[in-house]
């Protein structure tokens, strides 16, 4: 099954969900706020996409962190711990496509159309 991971009030997640619905892609939604960060999946995302991609340093949550916490994120292990403690720092959405080994991070309609076999 295809799974979309994110936060429901995130504008990018809303656009991604609308795209999936418009293109007839069946998926389940995993809400980081209610269901937490699935650690095994996070490990896969970090390994395949890299911690620099998964960690969203451009959002308001990153700016709200104290300087010591931000400075402490220097590698995959420190990023992993910070992402577990602050799920809003995960770049959204993360999409695990049915039948595909790697997840995608962020919303790219053209790339998604290729992965889903849908029209962009």
Secondary structure, DSSP 4 states (H G I P E B T S, - for coil): --EEEE-TT-HHHHHHHHHHHHTT---EEEEHHHH---HHHHHHHHHHH-HHHHB-SSSHHHHHS-HHHHHH--SHHHHHHHHHH-GGGB-S-EEE-TT-SS-EES--HHHHHHHHT---
